[in-house]
Amino acid sequence: QLLLVESGGGLVQAGGSLKLSCLASGPMFNTYAIGWFRRAPGKEREFVASINYTGGSADYADSVQGRFRIERNNFASTVWLLMDSLKLEDTAVYYCAAGTAGWLTPKSSHEYIYWGQGTQVTVSS
């Protein structure tokens, strides 16, 4: 079993940057794909970004492409979501998740079996 803990959320002005971290504990972290999802108030959870087990492949939602970057360090059992040029509509609770199809970069939440508790990101005008 993998335990995931997100951190790094907070309040930031539009146009600013934040770096979210997802720290994993448990065996074989380097075999899992990791994804970031978010849920805004009154909206469904949506895919943000994902990275495969080596870190060599990543995928992004169209809404964050070019502004967000996902990275991982398997030695540190950590995945980061670097967010630049933040917009009001990026306000949400951000979750990281681990999926067993490690060679892929899944976009569907159904592909992930372990989830963190989330971290709040609030973008203000």
FILUMNU-839706 format. One record per atom (N, C-alpha, C): residue in three letters; x, y, z. Coordinates in nm, 3 decimals. Layout:
N
r, X, Y, Z
ALA, X, Y, Z
...
//
This chain:
125
r, X, Y, Z
GLN, 0.084, -0.118, 0.000
GLN, 0.000, 0.000, 0.000
GLN, 0.088, 0.124, 0.000
LEU, 0.037, 0.229, -0.067
LEU, 0.111, 0.354, -0.078
LEU, 0.033, 0.462, -0.007
LEU, 0.101, 0.539, 0.078
LEU, 0.041, 0.654, 0.144
LEU, 0.093, 0.780, 0.078
LEU, 0.002, 0.868, 0.038
LEU, 0.038, 0.991, -0.033
LEU, -0.002, 1.112, 0.051
VAL, 0.088, 1.207, 0.062
VAL, 0.060, 1.329, 0.137
VAL, 0.098, 1.450, 0.052
GLU, 0.000, 1.534, 0.024
GLU, 0.024, 1.655, -0.054
GLU, 0.058, 1.772, 0.039
SER, 0.134, 1.865, -0.015
SER, 0.165, 1.987, 0.058
SER, 0.198, 2.096, -0.044
GLY, 0.205, 2.219, 0.006
GLY, 0.246, 2.329, -0.080
GLY, 0.134, 2.419, -0.127
GLY, 0.012, 2.382, -0.094
GLY, -0.099, 2.468, -0.132
GLY, -0.100, 2.598, -0.054
GLY, -0.185, 2.690, -0.097
GLY, -0.195, 2.817, -0.027
GLY, -0.269, 2.919, -0.109
LEU, -0.255, 3.043, -0.066
LEU, -0.320, 3.155, -0.132
LEU, -0.217, 3.229, -0.218
VAL, -0.250, 3.253, -0.343
VAL, -0.158, 3.320, -0.434
VAL, -0.238, 3.412, -0.524
GLN, -0.176, 3.521, -0.565
GLN, -0.243, 3.613, -0.657
GLN, -0.239, 3.558, -0.800
ALA, -0.336, 3.598, -0.877
ALA, -0.339, 3.559, -1.018
ALA, -0.209, 3.601, -1.085
GLY, -0.157, 3.510, -1.166
GLY, -0.029, 3.533, -1.230
GLY, 0.089, 3.480, -1.153
GLY, 0.065, 3.440, -1.030
GLY, 0.172, 3.389, -0.946
GLY, 0.200, 3.242, -0.967
SER, 0.284, 3.187, -0.881
SER, 0.329, 3.048, -0.893
SER, 0.318, 2.975, -0.760
LEU, 0.301, 2.846, -0.770
LEU, 0.303, 2.759, -0.653
LEU, 0.368, 2.627, -0.693
LYS, 0.424, 2.560, -0.595
LYS, 0.482, 2.428, -0.618
LYS, 0.420, 2.332, -0.519
LEU, 0.343, 2.238, -0.570
LEU, 0.283, 2.136, -0.487
LEU, 0.373, 2.013, -0.481
SER, 0.375, 1.949, -0.367
SER, 0.452, 1.827, -0.348
SER, 0.361, 1.712, -0.310
CYS, 0.397, 1.596, -0.355
CYS, 0.327, 1.473, -0.320
CYS, 0.433, 1.375, -0.272
LEU, 0.434, 1.353, -0.142
LEU, 0.534, 1.264, -0.081
LEU, 0.470, 1.128, -0.056
ALA, 0.535, 1.025, -0.106
ALA, 0.482, 0.890, -0.092
ALA, 0.562, 0.810, 0.009
SER, 0.492, 0.725, 0.081
SER, 0.558, 0.628, 0.166
SER, 0.497, 0.492, 0.138
GLY, 0.584, 0.393, 0.130
GLY, 0.540, 0.260, 0.095
GLY, 0.631, 0.201, -0.010
PRO, 0.616, 0.074, -0.036
PRO, 0.708, 0.006, -0.128
PRO, 0.680, 0.034, -0.275
MET, 0.785, 0.027, -0.352
MET, 0.777, 0.025, -0.498
MET, 0.716, 0.152, -0.556
PHE, 0.747, 0.264, -0.496
PHE, 0.695, 0.392, -0.550
PHE, 0.734, 0.407, -0.696
ASN, 0.854, 0.359, -0.730
ASN, 0.904, 0.380, -0.866
ASN, 0.835, 0.292, -0.971
THR, 0.732, 0.219, -0.932
THR, 0.656, 0.140, -1.029
THR, 0.520, 0.202, -1.060
TYR, 0.485, 0.309, -0.993
TYR, 0.353, 0.369, -1.007
TYR, 0.354, 0.491, -1.097
ALA, 0.251, 0.505, -1.177
ALA, 0.222, 0.633, -1.240
ALA, 0.160, 0.723, -1.133
ILE, 0.189, 0.851, -1.141
ILE, 0.134, 0.947, -1.046
ILE, 0.056, 1.054, -1.123
GLY, -0.061, 1.083, -1.072
GLY, -0.142, 1.185, -1.134
GLY, -0.181, 1.293, -1.034
TRP, -0.205, 1.411, -1.088
TRP, -0.263, 1.520, -1.009
TRP, -0.404, 1.547, -1.063
PHE, -0.496, 1.561, -0.971
PHE, -0.634, 1.596, -1.004
PHE, -0.675, 1.714, -0.917
ARG, -0.784, 1.776, -0.953
ARG, -0.833, 1.886, -0.872
ARG, -0.985, 1.887, -0.872
ARG, -1.039, 1.942, -0.765
ARG, -1.183, 1.959, -0.755
ARG, -1.210, 2.102, -0.710
ALA, -1.275, 2.175, -0.798
ALA, -1.315, 2.312, -0.766
ALA, -1.453, 2.310, -0.701
PRO, -1.488, 2.412, -0.624
PRO, -1.618, 2.417, -0.559
PRO, -1.731, 2.401, -0.659
GLY, -1.819, 2.306, -0.632
GLY, -1.935, 2.285, -0.716
GLY, -1.908, 2.215, -0.847
LYS, -1.786, 2.165, -0.865
LYS, -1.750, 2.101, -0.991
LYS, -1.702, 1.958, -0.967
GLU, -1.699, 1.883, -1.076
GLU, -1.647, 1.747, -1.069
GLU, -1.495, 1.749, -1.058
ARG, -1.442, 1.642, -1.003
ARG, -1.297, 1.626, -1.001
ARG, -1.247, 1.614, -1.145
GLU, -1.134, 1.679, -1.173
GLU, -1.081, 1.675, -1.308
GLU, -0.932, 1.648, -1.308
PHE, -0.890, 1.588, -1.416
PHE, -0.749, 1.557, -1.437
PHE, -0.669, 1.684, -1.460
VAL, -0.547, 1.687, -1.404
VAL, -0.458, 1.800, -1.424
VAL, -0.332, 1.757, -1.498
ALA, -0.263, 1.658, -1.443
ALA, -0.137, 1.614, -1.504
ALA, -0.103, 1.474, -1.453
SER, -0.021, 1.403, -1.529
SER, 0.024, 1.272, -1.486
SER, 0.164, 1.245, -1.538
ILE, 0.233, 1.154, -1.472
ILE, 0.370, 1.122, -1.508
ILE, 0.391, 0.973, -1.492
ASN, 0.467, 0.914, -1.583
ASN, 0.486, 0.770, -1.573
ASN, 0.594, 0.736, -1.471
TYR, 0.621, 0.607, -1.453
TYR, 0.706, 0.565, -1.342
TYR, 0.851, 0.609, -1.352
THR, 0.899, 0.632, -1.472
THR, 1.037, 0.677, -1.487
THR, 1.049, 0.829, -1.486
GLY, 0.937, 0.895, -1.506
GLY, 0.941, 1.040, -1.522
GLY, 0.969, 1.083, -1.664
GLY, 0.980, 0.986, -1.753
GLY, 1.014, 1.018, -1.891
GLY, 0.896, 1.056, -1.978
SER, 0.776, 1.040, -1.927
SER, 0.657, 1.074, -2.005
SER, 0.556, 1.143, -1.914
ALA, 0.495, 1.247, -1.965
ALA, 0.396, 1.321, -1.887
ALA, 0.281, 1.363, -1.977
ASP, 0.169, 1.391, -1.914
ASP, 0.052, 1.436, -1.988
ASP, -0.016, 1.546, -1.908
TYR, -0.085, 1.636, -1.978
TYR, -0.145, 1.751, -1.914
TYR, -0.286, 1.776, -1.968
ALA, -0.368, 1.830, -1.882
ALA, -0.497, 1.879, -1.928
ALA, -0.473, 2.002, -2.017
ASP, -0.561, 2.022, -2.114
ASP, -0.546, 2.136, -2.203
ASP, -0.546, 2.268, -2.126
SER, -0.621, 2.272, -2.017
SER, -0.636, 2.396, -1.942
SER, -0.508, 2.438, -1.869
VAL, -0.415, 2.345, -1.852
VAL, -0.292, 2.378, -1.779
VAL, -0.168, 2.362, -1.865
GLN, -0.185, 2.310, -1.984
GLN, -0.072, 2.289, -2.073
GLN, 0.006, 2.418, -2.092
GLY, 0.137, 2.410, -2.074
GLY, 0.222, 2.527, -2.090
GLY, 0.236, 2.612, -1.965
ARG, 0.152, 2.588, -1.866
ARG, 0.161, 2.663, -1.740
ARG, 0.205, 2.577, -1.623
PHE, 0.168, 2.450, -1.627
PHE, 0.202, 2.356, -1.520
PHE, 0.304, 2.256, -1.569
ARG, 0.383, 2.206, -1.477
ARG, 0.480, 2.100, -1.511
ARG, 0.483, 1.999, -1.398
ILE, 0.485, 1.873, -1.434
ILE, 0.491, 1.765, -1.335
ILE, 0.628, 1.700, -1.343
GLU, 0.685, 1.675, -1.226
GLU, 0.817, 1.613, -1.218
GLU, 0.818, 1.512, -1.104
ARG, 0.912, 1.420, -1.109
ARG, 0.923, 1.324, -1.000
ARG, 1.069, 1.290, -0.972
ASN, 1.091, 1.250, -0.849
ASN, 1.222, 1.201, -0.807
ASN, 1.196, 1.073, -0.730
ASN, 1.225, 0.961, -0.790
ASN, 1.194, 0.833, -0.727
ASN, 1.281, 0.807, -0.604
PHE, 1.400, 0.861, -0.601
PHE, 1.484, 0.843, -0.482
PHE, 1.424, 0.914, -0.362
ALA, 1.355, 1.024, -0.389
ALA, 1.291, 1.100, -0.281
ALA, 1.144, 1.063, -0.264
SER, 1.096, 0.969, -0.346
SER, 0.954, 0.928, -0.342
SER, 0.861, 1.048, -0.348
THR, 0.893, 1.141, -0.436
THR, 0.818, 1.266, -0.442
THR, 0.784, 1.301, -0.586
VAL, 0.665, 1.355, -0.602
VAL, 0.623, 1.412, -0.729
VAL, 0.582, 1.557, -0.702
TRP, 0.620, 1.645, -0.793
TRP, 0.588, 1.786, -0.779
TRP, 0.497, 1.831, -0.893
LEU, 0.415, 1.928, -0.861
LEU, 0.337, 1.996, -0.963
LEU, 0.375, 2.143, -0.955
LEU, 0.448, 2.190, -1.056
LEU, 0.492, 2.329, -1.060
LEU, 0.390, 2.407, -1.140
MET, 0.333, 2.507, -1.076
MET, 0.223, 2.581, -1.137
MET, 0.263, 2.727, -1.156
ASP, 0.261, 2.771, -1.278
ASP, 0.294, 2.911, -1.311
ASP, 0.173, 2.978, -1.374
SER, 0.178, 3.111, -1.380
SER, 0.072, 3.190, -1.444
SER, -0.066, 3.147, -1.395
LEU, -0.080, 3.136, -1.265
LEU, -0.204, 3.086, -1.208
LEU, -0.320, 3.178, -1.238
LYS, -0.435, 3.117, -1.260
LYS, -0.558, 3.187, -1.291
LYS, -0.661, 3.162, -1.182
LEU, -0.760, 3.248, -1.178
LEU, -0.867, 3.233, -1.078
LEU, -0.930, 3.094, -1.088
GLU, -0.944, 3.045, -1.210
GLU, -1.009, 2.916, -1.231
GLU, -0.923, 2.797, -1.190
ASP, -0.800, 2.822, -1.147
ASP, -0.718, 2.714, -1.093
ASP, -0.747, 2.688, -0.946
THR, -0.830, 2.770, -0.886
THR, -0.867, 2.751, -0.746
THR, -0.939, 2.618, -0.729
ALA, -0.885, 2.534, -0.640
ALA, -0.940, 2.400, -0.620
ALA, -0.862, 2.331, -0.510
VAL, -0.914, 2.216, -0.469
VAL, -0.835, 2.124, -0.387
VAL, -0.762, 2.031, -0.484
TYR, -0.633, 2.020, -0.465
TYR, -0.549, 1.940, -0.554
TYR, -0.511, 1.810, -0.484
TYR, -0.528, 1.701, -0.559
TYR, -0.500, 1.568, -0.506
TYR, -0.395, 1.499, -0.592
CYS, -0.305, 1.425, -0.528
CYS, -0.221, 1.336, -0.606
CYS, -0.270, 1.193, -0.586
ALA, -0.240, 1.110, -0.685
ALA, -0.290, 0.974, -0.683
ALA, -0.188, 0.884, -0.752
ALA, -0.188, 0.756, -0.714
ALA, -0.096, 0.659, -0.770
ALA, -0.172, 0.549, -0.841
GLY, -0.124, 0.515, -0.959
GLY, -0.186, 0.410, -1.039
GLY, -0.086, 0.302, -1.073
THR, -0.134, 0.179, -1.084
THR, -0.046, 0.065, -1.103
THR, 0.003, 0.049, -1.247
ALA, -0.062, 0.114, -1.341
ALA, -0.014, 0.108, -1.480
ALA, 0.099, 0.209, -1.497
GLY, 0.212, 0.177, -1.434
GLY, 0.319, 0.273, -1.420
GLY, 0.379, 0.324, -1.550
TRP, 0.375, 0.245, -1.655
TRP, 0.435, 0.284, -1.782
TRP, 0.349, 0.385, -1.859
LEU, 0.225, 0.407, -1.809
LEU, 0.132, 0.498, -1.875
LEU, 0.124, 0.632, -1.801
THR, 0.050, 0.724, -1.859
THR, 0.020, 0.853, -1.795
THR, -0.131, 0.870, -1.796
PRO, -0.200, 0.794, -1.713
PRO, -0.347, 0.789, -1.719
PRO, -0.412, 0.924, -1.688
LYS, -0.523, 0.948, -1.755
LYS, -0.601, 1.069, -1.732
LYS, -0.728, 1.041, -1.653
SER, -0.770, 0.917, -1.650
SER, -0.894, 0.883, -1.581
SER, -0.866, 0.852, -1.434
SER, -0.949, 0.907, -1.347
SER, -0.932, 0.881, -1.204
SER, -0.952, 0.733, -1.172
HIS, -1.022, 0.662, -1.258
HIS, -1.046, 0.518, -1.235
HIS, -0.919, 0.437, -1.246
GLU, -0.815, 0.493, -1.305
GLU, -0.687, 0.422, -1.320
GLU, -0.600, 0.433, -1.196
TYR, -0.645, 0.508, -1.095
TYR, -0.564, 0.532, -0.976
TYR, -0.627, 0.465, -0.855
ILE, -0.541, 0.407, -0.772
ILE, -0.593, 0.331, -0.658
ILE, -0.560, 0.392, -0.523
TYR, -0.457, 0.474, -0.517
TYR, -0.421, 0.540, -0.391
TYR, -0.433, 0.691, -0.410
TRP, -0.488, 0.756, -0.309
TRP, -0.513, 0.900, -0.316
TRP, -0.466, 0.968, -0.190
GLY, -0.417, 1.091, -0.207
GLY, -0.384, 1.174, -0.093
GLY, -0.508, 1.245, -0.041
GLN, -0.487, 1.325, 0.063
GLN, -0.599, 1.393, 0.128
GLN, -0.629, 1.528, 0.064
GLY, -0.538, 1.576, -0.018
GLY, -0.561, 1.701, -0.090
GLY, -0.497, 1.821, -0.023
THR, -0.471, 1.923, -0.104
THR, -0.417, 2.049, -0.055
THR, -0.490, 2.162, -0.129
GLN, -0.528, 2.264, -0.055
GLN, -0.609, 2.373, -0.112
GLN, -0.521, 2.475, -0.183
VAL, -0.559, 2.508, -0.304
VAL, -0.496, 2.618, -0.379
VAL, -0.602, 2.723, -0.405
THR, -0.575, 2.843, -0.363
THR, -0.669, 2.953, -0.385
THR, -0.597, 3.065, -0.459
VAL, -0.651, 3.101, -0.574
VAL, -0.594, 3.208, -0.655
VAL, -0.686, 3.329, -0.644
SER, -0.628, 3.442, -0.603
SER, -0.707, 3.562, -0.584
SER, -0.674, 3.667, -0.690
SER, -0.766, 3.758, -0.710
SER, -0.747, 3.862, -0.812
SER, -0.672, 3.981, -0.756
//
